Amino acid sequence: MKLLVLCFAFIAFFQANSSASKNANPGILLQCNFDGTPQMCPGWSVSDEYDEGWTFGRGPTPSSHTGPDYDQTTRSLVGGYAFYEATWARQVVGSRSVLLTPQVQLDESAHCLEFWVHNWGLSVLNVISRRDNLTWENNGPRITETNDVWRQFRYEISQSTDLFQIGFKATRGPSYRGDVSVDDVRLYRQSCENVPSCAETFEYQTCGSPCNVTCQDTTNTPACTSHCEARCACPQVTPVIIGDRCTTSENCPTTTTQPATTTFGPCGFSANATTDQQVLNSPGWPDEYPIHADCHWTLTAPPGVQVQLVIKNFETEDAFDSLTVRDAENVHTFTGNQSRSVITSTGGELTLQFISDESITYKGFQAYFIGKKLVTLIIVSLGFCGIRINASNLLTISYHI
């Protein structure tokens, strides 16, 4: 009898874990968010008919000023995405690489392909498809517009009963700054016009909070943020619902208990760098920063002056909470425990972004910034009596004071 019970328990366990790997939504024929391990979803591949180039990432791509800083699904350093790496040694202008979905069997209903693209570079992305292993057709969207944001695209697929396959074909542009990224790919068993769209100010999230945060909620509620679900939810930059719109907690009535900002202090600002030291700390310093932080700072200086940022202390959850500092040419990313750091802008501006996920928090960082003048001295050689100046004697030295 005990053996029989164990057999039934084993069968139930096997069925439960087998069904967990299947698509939980019968209205979706195909989906992939590249968050797993490995990140290549089952059945996906890179075509051997073209060059290599497609790979997978979490957090910022290796090259500066191209590619996203985080994935579309979780908007964090944890989630993954697929991207075309334009800086690989074999990549030249016009190089092409195709990321392939598995083949799926269509039915007589309408179908809609939905996906997100980040194209902050000079490359081009074409969505191609083929039926019953026949010739590839360039009948999908052609994405050339560049922007440092994730954008959603939908593509209507004509009704048929064919064996169907989709390819994301990236073509390299004239620069290494040509990373093209793809995330949250879904093939719906319905027309695009019937796929639910989110109301204005909301966004569709495959791993969104199941709770609606209001002005009455404190930083410790609602408790259901410990898990996530696919739904229309407020973006992290505007997490509070007032009426039927997503906004920031600063817009809450003063008679209510405001979340994050009143508890943790400023989460980003714009300021001019002067000769005086100005404080720039993570929200809540010296106490712990909040979860789901997405703070932005812009530090600018007048002509002839550079911005110098000094990070005195830095402690965050390694790989999950981070500070990214950008200027005109460089990107610096800090996470975990870091020693004292000094960053000087190559131009007249530094931008900072601090992101935290939904779990563990630490003290964050303590920093200050200041404006540093760039002074040019001309040193000339001295003759035996008097000053002798010619073109070969001039030496220009630039330094900061």
ZAMARGU-4260 file (C-alpha; in steps of 0.2 Angstrom, whole numbers, plus 5000, padded with zeros to 4 digits):
<rodrens>
0) 5000/5000/5000 | 5014/5012/5005 | 5023/5008/4988 | 5007/5012/4979 | 5005/5029/4987
5) 5024/5033/4983 | 5020/5028/4965 | 5005/5040/4964 | 5015/5054/4973 | 5030/5052/4960
10) 5018/5052/4945 | 5009/5068/4952 | 5026/5076/4955 | 5032/5072/4937 | 5016/5078/4930
15) 5017/5095/4940 | 5035/5098/4934 | 5031/5093/4916 | 5016/5105/4915 | 5026/5119/4923
20) 5038/5119/4908 | 5024/5121/4895 | 5016/5137/4890 | 5004/5142/4904 | 4994/5153/4892
25) 4985/5143/4879 | 4982/5159/4869 | 5001/5160/4866 | 5009/5149/4853 | 5027/5154/4856
30) 5036/5165/4869 | 5054/5168/4875 | 5061/5182/4887 | 5079/5175/4888 | 5079/5175/4907
35) 5083/5157/4910 | 5099/5147/4911 | 5105/5145/4898 | 5097/5160/4890 | 5094/5153/4873
40) 5076/5147/4874 | 5073/5128/4869 | 5072/5126/4850 | 5080/5143/4847 | 5096/5145/4837
45) 5108/5156/4827 | 5107/5152/4808 | 5123/5145/4800 | 5118/5152/4783 | 5124/5169/4789
50) 5138/5177/4801 | 5139/5174/4819 | 5134/5189/4830 | 5119/5185/4841 | 5123/5182/4859
55) 5115/5185/4876 | 5117/5198/4890 | 5111/5204/4907 | 5114/5222/4912 | 5123/5234/4900
60) 5131/5227/4884 | 5150/5228/4883 | 5152/5242/4871 | 5148/5260/4877 | 5135/5271/4870
65) 5126/5256/4862 | 5114/5243/4868 | 5103/5243/4883 | 5107/5245/4902 | 5095/5232/4907
70) 5082/5220/4900 | 5064/5224/4895 | 5056/5210/4906 | 5062/5214/4923 | 5070/5231/4920
75) 5085/5226/4930 | 5103/5218/4929 | 5095/5201/4933 | 5084/5198/4917 | 5092/5193/4901
80) 5090/5198/4882 | 5097/5193/4865 | 5108/5205/4856 | 5118/5207/4840 | 5136/5211/4845
85) 5143/5223/4832 | 5160/5224/4839 | 5165/5206/4836 | 5181/5204/4826 | 5173/5196/4811
90) 5159/5209/4809 | 5161/5222/4796 | 5149/5234/4787 | 5135/5224/4780 | 5138/5208/4791
95) 5122/5199/4794 | 5116/5187/4808 | 5099/5179/4810 | 5092/5173/4827 | 5079/5159/4823
100) 5064/5154/4833 | 5059/5136/4833 | 5046/5130/4820 | 5028/5131/4825 | 5012/5124/4818
105) 5000/5137/4814 | 4981/5134/4814 | 4967/5143/4804 | 4965/5157/4817 | 4974/5174/4816
110) 4991/5176/4823 | 5001/5191/4830 | 5020/5192/4833 | 5024/5204/4847 | 5042/5208/4852
115) 5052/5222/4860 | 5068/5230/4852 | 5082/5241/4859 | 5091/5249/4844 | 5103/5262/4850
120) 5116/5261/4836 | 5118/5261/4818 | 5113/5243/4813 | 5096/5238/4805 | 5084/5224/4811
125) 5073/5215/4799 | 5060/5202/4804 | 5059/5188/4791 | 5049/5172/4791 | 5046/5156/4781
130) 5033/5143/4779 | 5036/5124/4777 | 5055/5127/4776 | 5053/5137/4760 | 5062/5153/4755
135) 5064/5166/4768 | 5053/5182/4765 | 5057/5199/4771 | 5038/5203/4775 | 5040/5209/4793
140) 5045/5225/4801 | 5061/5234/4796 | 5068/5244/4811 | 5081/5257/4808 | 5076/5271/4820
145) 5088/5273/4834 | 5083/5276/4852 | 5090/5272/4869 | 5073/5264/4875 | 5065/5247/4873
150) 5051/5248/4860 | 5036/5236/4857 | 5032/5230/4839 | 5018/5219/4833 | 5017/5210/4816
155) 5001/5202/4809 | 5003/5185/4802 | 4991/5179/4788 | 4980/5164/4792 | 4986/5147/4786
160) 4990/5130/4792 | 5009/5130/4788 | 5024/5126/4798 | 5030/5143/4802 | 5047/5150/4808
165) 5053/5168/4812 | 5070/5175/4810 | 5077/5191/4818 | 5090/5197/4805 | 5103/5210/4810
170) 5113/5220/4798 | 5129/5229/4804 | 5130/5247/4801 | 5146/5258/4799 | 5151/5258/4817
175) 5154/5246/4832 | 5140/5256/4840 | 5127/5245/4832 | 5121/5233/4845 | 5103/5228/4842
180) 5093/5219/4856 | 5077/5209/4856 | 5067/5203/4871 | 5050/5197/4876 | 5045/5188/4860
185) 5027/5181/4859 | 5017/5173/4845 | 4998/5175/4850 | 4984/5164/4843 | 4974/5180/4839
190) 4975/5195/4828 | 4985/5210/4834 | 4970/5221/4836 | 4963/5208/4849 | 4979/5207/4859
195) 4976/5217/4875 | 4985/5234/4875 | 4989/5244/4891 | 4980/5260/4895 | 4990/5276/4894
200) 5004/5278/4907 | 5004/5259/4910 | 5016/5246/4902 | 5014/5228/4899 | 5026/5218/4910
205) 5029/5199/4909 | 5036/5200/4927 | 5026/5215/4935 | 5020/5218/4952 | 5003/5210/4955
210) 4999/5225/4966 | 4993/5243/4962 | 5003/5255/4974 | 4993/5270/4979 | 4997/5285/4990
215) 4990/5276/5005 | 5003/5263/5004 | 5019/5264/5014 | 5036/5258/5008 | 5033/5241/5016
220) 5016/5237/5007 | 5008/5230/4998 | 5016/5213/5003 | 5012/5204/4987 | 5027/5212/4978
225) 5037/5196/4983 | 5031/5188/4967 | 5027/5194/4949 | 5015/5191/4935 | 5012/5196/4917
230) 5000/5211/4917 | 4998/5230/4913 | 5007/5238/4928 | 5015/5255/4932 | 5033/5258/4926
235) 5046/5259/4939 | 5049/5278/4936 | 5031/5281/4939 | 5025/5268/4951 | 5011/5276/4960
240) 4992/5275/4954 | 4982/5291/4957 | 4965/5289/4949 | 4968/5279/4933 | 4986/5286/4929
245) 5003/5281/4934 | 5014/5295/4942 | 5027/5298/4955 | 5024/5299/4974 | 5028/5318/4973
250) 5010/5320/4966 | 5002/5312/4981 | 4991/5324/4991 | 5000/5330/5006 | 4987/5323/5018
255) 4992/5305/5014 | 5007/5295/5018 | 5019/5297/5004 | 5030/5282/4999 | 5049/5281/4995
260) 5052/5300/4993 | 5048/5305/5011 | 5056/5290/5019 | 5072/5289/5008 | 5075/5306/5003
265) 5079/5313/4985 | 5080/5300/4971 | 5089/5310/4957 | 5090/5328/4952 | 5099/5340/4940
270) 5112/5352/4946 | 5126/5363/4940 | 5144/5359/4946 | 5153/5373/4954 | 5169/5376/4964
275) 5159/5371/4980 | 5157/5353/4985 | 5139/5347/4983 | 5132/5331/4991 | 5126/5316/4980
280) 5120/5301/4990 | 5109/5286/4986 | 5092/5288/4993 | 5091/5284/5012 | 5110/5286/5015
285) 5117/5282/5028 | 5102/5270/5030 | 5097/5257/5017 | 5091/5262/5000 | 5073/5256/4995
290) 5069/5242/4983 | 5064/5246/4965 | 5074/5262/4965 | 5077/5270/4948 | 5086/5286/4952
295) 5093/5298/4939 | 5105/5313/4941 | 5112/5325/4928 | 5127/5335/4933 | 5132/5349/4921
300) 5146/5362/4920 | 5149/5378/4910 | 5162/5379/4896 | 5179/5376/4901 | 5174/5367/4917
305) 5173/5348/4919 | 5163/5338/4932 | 5172/5328/4945 | 5162/5315/4955 | 5170/5308/4970
310) 5163/5292/4977 | 5168/5290/4995 | 5159/5274/5000 | 5149/5261/4990 | 5140/5246/4996
315) 5126/5237/4986 | 5119/5220/4982 | 5132/5213/4970 | 5126/5211/4952 | 5108/5216/4956
320) 5109/5234/4962 | 5121/5246/4953 | 5126/5264/4949 | 5130/5268/4931 | 5140/5284/4927
325) 5141/5291/4909 | 5149/5305/4900 | 5152/5309/4882 | 5164/5294/4879 | 5164/5282/4894
330) 5153/5272/4905 | 5157/5267/4923 | 5147/5254/4932 | 5148/5251/4951 | 5140/5236/4960
335) 5144/5227/4976 | 5158/5234/4988 | 5169/5247/4979 | 5184/5257/4985 | 5185/5276/4984
340) 5183/5281/4966 | 5186/5298/4956 | 5177/5301/4939 | 5181/5316/4929 | 5170/5320/4914
345) 5178/5321/4897 | 5165/5335/4892 | 5154/5346/4903 | 5141/5333/4909 | 5140/5317/4919
350) 5124/5307/4920 | 5120/5294/4934 | 5108/5281/4936 | 5105/5270/4952 | 5094/5254/4950
355) 5089/5242/4964 | 5079/5226/4962 | 5064/5219/4973 | 5074/5211/4987 | 5090/5214/4997
360) 5096/5232/5000 | 5112/5240/5008 | 5118/5257/5013 | 5121/5262/4995 | 5134/5276/4991
365) 5140/5292/4998 | 5148/5304/4985 | 5150/5323/4981 | 5154/5332/4965 | 5163/5348/4960
370) 5167/5358/4945 | 5186/5358/4940 | 5193/5371/4928 | 5204/5365/4914 | 5219/5377/4913
375) 5231/5378/4898 | 5249/5384/4902 | 5261/5388/4888 | 5279/5385/4893 | 5293/5392/4882
380) 5312/5389/4883 | 5323/5403/4889 | 5339/5408/4880 | 5355/5414/4889 | 5348/5432/4889
385) 5330/5436/4887 | 5316/5424/4879 | 5318/5415/4863 | 5301/5409/4856 | 5298/5398/4841
390) 5286/5385/4836 | 5298/5371/4841 | 5300/5378/4859 | 5281/5378/4863 | 5274/5365/4875
395) 5256/5365/4880 | 5251/5356/4896 | 5233/5355/4902 | 5229/5351/4920 | 5215/5352/4933
400) 5215/5364/4947
</rodrens>
